[in-house]
Amino acid sequence: MDRDELHSRIRRLLFASPALASAFARGDFRSVFRGRGIDFEALREYGEGDDARLIDWNVSVRFARPFVRTYAEDRSLTLFLLIDVSASMDAGSGELSKRDAAALTASLVAYAAQLRGMPVGALLFAGEPLRYFEPRRGKAHALAIIDAVVAARPADAARGGPDPRGGSDLGGAFESAARLLKRRSLVMTLSDFQAEGWDRPLALLARRHDAIALRVTDRLDLEPPARGAFFAADAEGSGGAWLPFSSRAYRARWAERGREAALDARERCLEARASFLEIDTGDDPVRRLLEFFDARRRP
């Protein structure tokens, strides 16, 4: 998808951001920050649309009508995005590449966060950190981050030349975030997690911050073409190999490796105490994010 078309799609999806902003603090901030970053403010009578989990039963019994607790949000809480723009993120079997899907998802989260008054920062990375955005408030800042993701592919790579981004130093990105963030933040990583050596840096990051690992996938990860043979080079390495997709046995091995990679990424993230979410290039990112944040707010 070209840059103008992706921008157009981002603008259309941003209409869903108020719903995501509500999910960020539906009832209180526990939907995102696991109960941290909120302070009890007051009691008020229960109204239509209020979360029943916030009912104070002791007060409700005393006054014979339901009352809910309200909370004051800590507006200093920060959303920090770690966005992988390495060469493997350019893969995609349909309308969107993995990097396009990451840009769409990041745009929704960033814009929803700024609607809540949260500062938003980001680090774009590939084989090394490429661009750092200091956390700030405001719609213009959130959209500037997304514009940088959309424009991340270097011109020489787009023309078919060597790609200077190289592979994904995911572990280094986690280490950079740990150094840059001085206060507890919500750190969301958008990557295909095609890297090694990131387990311990993620675990160390998750000790101080609320870490969400968002793995971007594509149908080709599990379903290769059913015919043809192709010579392919590793997008983030050297050399290449023939891919005999006409072989049923080869396609079965390909799918099995894809399933193993997905399971391995999930297990390693959960062991590091990071929340885990997968979004495919064919998914509706609004629906997936709303489901995810709704699940996080349930006890």
N, C-alpha and C positions, 0 to 999 in steps of 0.2 A: 504494500500500500504506500502511495507516495505521501509526501509530507503534508500537502494541502488537504488531501482526503482524510488523513489521520487526524489532523487538526479539526476538521469538520465533524468527525465522529466523536472526538473528545468533547466538543462543544455540545453536541446532542446529549451525550451521557451525563454531562454536568447538571442537567436538569434533575437527575436523580440524587444529587449530593445532599439536598435537604433531608431526604429520607435516611441517608447514611449518617448525616450529622445527628439526627434523632437517635439512630442506633448507637452512636458513640456515647450517648448519655440518656438512654431511655430509662427513666426513673432515677438513675444516678450514673456515676462514671464507672461502675463496676463492669459495664458492658465492654470496656476496653482495658481498664487498669486493674482488674482483679481486686477491686475494693480499695485501692490506694488512690490518693490524690483528691479525696473528698472530705468535707467536714459537715457534720450535722448543723442544719441551719434553723429549722422550725418545724412545727406541726400545722397541718391544715386539713380541712375536710376533704374526704375522698371525692374526686370528680371523674366524669366519664373520660376514659382513656388512660387513667392512672394505672401504674403497675401495682397489682394486688400484693406483690411481694413486699411493698413498702408500707403496708398497713401496720400501724402500731396497735396491736390488739389490746394491750393494757389500757391505753387511752380510749380506744374505741368502745370497750366494755363499760368504762366509767361514764362515758357520755351517751351511750346507747346509739351511737352512729359512727360510721367508720372515719378514721383519721389516718393520714399518711405522713411519713417523715419526708422532709425536703432537705436537700444538701446543697452546699455552696461548692461550686467547682473551682479547683485550683487552676487558674488560667496560665500559670507558669509551666504547666506540663507541656512537653514538646513531642511532636511527631517527627521522627528522623527516618528518612527513606534511604536505604542502600540499594542502588539500582545497577544491575549488571548489564553493561552494554558491550560485552565481549562478542567475538565473532559467532559463537554458537547460538547466541540469542537472535541472529538473523534468520535462523531456520524456521520454516513454516510450510504447511501443506495446503493452506487455503488462502483466504483473503488477508489474514493477519500473520505476521511473524511473531515469534516469542517476544521480541523487543517491542513490537507494536502492542501486544497484549499487556506487557509490563507498563508501557506508557499510559494506556487506557486505565489500568487499575490504579496506578500511582496518581493519575490526575483526579480520579474520584476520591481517593483517600485524602489527598492533599487539600482539595477544595472543600471537602466535608469538614476537615480539621480546622481550616481557617474560618468556616462558618461558626464553629464553636469557639472561636477566639484563640485557638492554640497556635503557638509558633510552629512553623514547619521548616525543617532543614533537610539537606540531602547530600549524599556522596555518590557520584557516578564513578564506576570503576570498571576496569577490564583486567589487563595484566598488572595494572598499578592504578592508584587513584587518579582520576582524570579531571574531575571538577568538584569543588566543595561549595555548598550553599549554606551559609550560616543561618541558623534558625531565626526566622522573622515571621511576623504576622502580616496578613493582607492577601487579597486575591491575586494582585499582580505578581507577588513573590512566588505564590504557589504555581501560577501558570508559567512563570519563568523557568522553574525547575522542569516542568513537563516539556517545555519547548526545547530545553537542552537535551532531554532524552530523545526526542523526535529527531533532533539534528545531530545525534551522536556519531553517526557513521561517517568516517572520513571520506573526503572526495576521491582519493586515490583508490580506496577499497570499492567505492561505488562504481568506479570505472573498470574494475576487474584487476586492479593492481594489488600489491601486497597490502595486507591489513595491519597497520601499526598497532592495533589494539592488543593483539596477541590473545593468550588464554585468560582465564578468569582467576584472579588471585582473591578468592572468596575469603580465605582466612585473613589475608592482609586487610581486607575491607572491614572485617569484624574488629581487628586490632585498631584500625584507624578510628572507627566509631567509638571504641572504648576510650581512646585518648582524647577525642574531641568533645565528648559529652560529659559535662561536669555535674549535671543534675539528672536524676532519674527521668527516663524518657521512654516513649513507645517507639521501638526500633523495628521497622518493617523492612525485610530484605526481599527483593524481587529478583529472582535468578532461576536458571535451570539447574543449578547446583551440580554442574558438570565440572567438578574440581575436587581436589584432594587436600587433606590437611586443614580442614576448616572446623573440625569437631571441637577441639579444645578452645580455640578463640571464640567460638559461638557460646560455649559453656561459660567462659569467663565474662563475656558480654552480658549473658542472661542473669548473672549473679546480681548485677546492679540495675539492669533495665528490663522492661517488659519486652521480650523479643518475640517477634512473629516471623517465621520463615515461610515465605510465599513462593512455592515452586511453580514455575511456569512450564507447562507441558504442551505437546502438540500430538495430534493423532498419529503422525509418523513414528513417534516414539514406540508405539505398540503395533501399528498396522502399516507395514511397508507396502509398496506397490506390489501387485500380484503378478506382474510380468516385467520382462526386460532385465538387462544386466548393465551396470553402470560402474565407471571408475570414479571413485570419490576420494577427495583429500580431506584430512582431518581439519576442521575449521579452526581448531585451536592448537594444532600440532604440526608435524611434518610428515611427509610421505602420504601414501594412499593405498587403496585396495579395490579390487573388483567386488561388486555387490550383486550376486546372482539372484535377484528377486524372483525369477521364474521357478526357483527351487522351493518347494513346499517346506522341506526340512530347514532350509536357511531362514525362511520367513518365520518359522516356529521358534528357531533359536533367537532371532532378532526380537520377537515379541517377549520371549522369556527374559532376555537381558533387560528389556525395558521395564518389565514388572519387577525384576530384582533391583534395578536402579531406583525405582520409585519407593519400594519397601525399605531399601537401605537408607535413602535420604530421610524418610519419615522417622525411622528408628533412631538415626543419629541426631536428628533435631529434638526429638522427644527426650532422648537421653541427656541432651544439653539443657533440658528444661525450657525449650522454646516451643511456642505454639506452632502448629503446622497446618498449612492450607495449600491445596493445589488448584490452580486455575488453568484450564486448557485454552488454547487460542480460539476454539470454537464455543467457549462458554459465554454466558451473559455475566460480565464482571459485577454488575449491580446485584443480581440475585445471589451470586456466590458470596459476595462480601456481606450482604444482609444476613444470609444464613450463618455465616461464620461468626459475626459479632453477636447475633442472637444466641448462638450456642455458647459463646463465652460468658454471657450474662446469666446463664442458667446455673444453679448450684451444682 
